[in-house]
Amino acid sequence: MLKQVGPLSNTTHLHCRCDHLTKFAGFVPPNPINFDVALSANITENPLGLIAVLSVFGLFLLGFLMARKADRMDLTKVGLTTPTGHKLSPNPDCHYIVTVYTGFRLDAGTTAQVLLTVFGYHDESKPLALRDDRRQLFGGGSMDSFLVSSEEPLGPLTHIRVWHDNAGLSPGWYLNKVVIQHVRSGRADYFICNKY
């Protein structure tokens, strides 16, 4: 089996001369890089390479700093907080963790003040203003958690009432669900809303 490169070969096609009828493929190896010459080259003769590398590195550094800033902003949005102005009851049977889930829809978040009343078999809570002066709450797709308490134990929860004061530039709000967990027993009750 004799294989030779034919005279019709050029930069786009390879002409193969052989003595049998089959398909062949060819590979043109790239030019070898002489690293001794490349690394000893004077930068002043060709500054474009250095400029390209520094530009890519600068873009990477800028992207890294922007991502770090976004991570720091996200850290302020998570965690359990006691609503501003709310005093916890000394009775641990009255403590609840309220987690409010805002939907992912367009303009789902709100700038209004959100209030909540929790109803149980034995009692109901006073209206709880869910606010925190240190961070923005109820943004689109957010999960905001609050440690609240009632004056007396509520017993098993039956329902809740959620409303807002229609204040701010964007008062509309898409409430996905509210999860209320009794701190001492660990029992969680889910209240699904899925409404504006």
N, C-alpha and C positions, 0 to 999 in steps of 0.2 A: 504494500500500500504506500504509494508515493504521494506526499503532500507538499505542494509548493505554493508560494504566493505568486499569483499571476500578474502580468503586466498591466491589467486593467484596474488594479487597486488604486484607490485615491483616499482622501481624508474622510470620506463618508461611506465608502464601500470597500469590501475586501474580496478580491478575486482569488479563488482557491483552485489550483490545478491538482486533480487527483485522478486515480485510475479506477474508481468505482462510483456508483450513483447513490450518494447519501447526502444528508444535509450536515453542514458544518457551521460552526460559529467561530469568530475570531475575537481576540482581545488585544487592544493596543495598550501596553502598559504606559502609565503616566511618566513624565520625565522625572528622574530622581532629584531629590532636593539635597543640595550640598549645604548642610547646616553650618559648617565651618565658615563658608563664605557668607551665608545669610546672617549669622550672628555677629560677624565682624564688620558688617556693612555700616557705613557712616550714616547716621540718622539725618544729618543735614542734607545729604544728597537726595533722600527720598522721605520727606516727612509725612507723606500721606498715610503710610502704614501705621505710624505712631499715632497720628490724628484719629484714624479709624478705630484703633484699639482703645484709645483714651475715651472716644465718644461712646463706644459700646459700654465701657466700664462706668462712665458717668451716668448713662441711662439706667444701668443696673443699680447703681447706688441711689439714684433718685427714686426708682421703683421700690427699693428696699426701705427707704425712709418713709415713703408714703404708706406702705403696708404696715410699718411699725406704728405710725401715728393712728391708722385705722384700728389696729389691735388695741392700742391704749384707750381709744374711744369706746371700743366694745367692752373693755373691762369695767368701765364705769356703768354700763347698762345691766350688768348681771349682779346677782346677789340678792339676799334677803334684806329688806329694810322695814323699819317701822314708819308708818305714814307720819308726815310732819304734823305735830300737834297732838298725836294720839298717845294716850297714857295706857300702858299695859296693866291689866289687873294683876294683883299679887297671887290670885288663885290660878294655878297652872291648868286646872280643868277648863278654864275659859279661854285658853290660847288657841289660835288657829293660824295656819299658813294659807293665805289666799293667793293663788296664782292666776293671773289674768292673761289670756292668750288673745292677741289681736291678729286678725286674719292677714293673708298675704295679698289681698286684692289691691287694685289701684286706689289710692287715697284711702286706705283702710285705717290709718292712724288718726288720732285726734289731738287737738290742743286744748280741749275742754277739760274741766275738772270732773272726774268720775267719782260717783258715790255708790255705795253698796249697803244693802240691808240683808242680813242673814236670818232666816226663820228656821226654828227647830220645834220639836214637839213641846218643849217646856217653856221656851221664851223666844224672844227675837232681839237682835242687836239694835243699837241705835244706828242711824245712818253713819257709815264710815267714809270719810273723804280719803280716797286713795291718791295721795300725792307725795311727792318727794322734791323738795326745793333744790336738791343737789344734782338732779339728773332729769333728762327728758323722758317722760313715760308714754306708753301706749302708741309707739311708732308702728308702722306697718310691719307685720311679721314678728313683733316683739313678744316676749314673755316676761311679765313683771310680777315679782313675788313680794308679799307684804306679811309681816307678823302683826296680827291684830288680836284683840281680845274683846269679849263681851263682859257685861257687869255680872251676869249670872250664867251658869252652864246652860247651853241651849238644848242639850239632848240631841238625839238623832236629827240631822238636818232634813228639812222638807222641801224648801225652795229658797230662792234668792230674788232680790229686786235690784237691778242695776240701771242707773241713769246717769246723765251728765248735764251740765249747765249751759250747753251750746255756746260757750265762750271761746274766744281766740279766732285766729285766721282760718283754721280748718277744723270746725267742730264735728263734722261727720265722722262716724266711727263704725268699723266693722268688727264686732265682737265675735270671736270664734267660740271660746268656751271659758269657763271659770272652774278651777279645781280648788276645793277647800279641804284642807287636811287638819284634823284634830291633832294637836301636838302630842298630847299624852298618850292617846290610844293608837295614833298612826292611821286611823281610818280616813280614807279620802272619798269625797263625794264630788261627782262630775256633773256640771250643769252646762249642757250644750246649747248654744244660742245660734250661731251662724247667721246673724242678721246685722244690718246697719242700724 
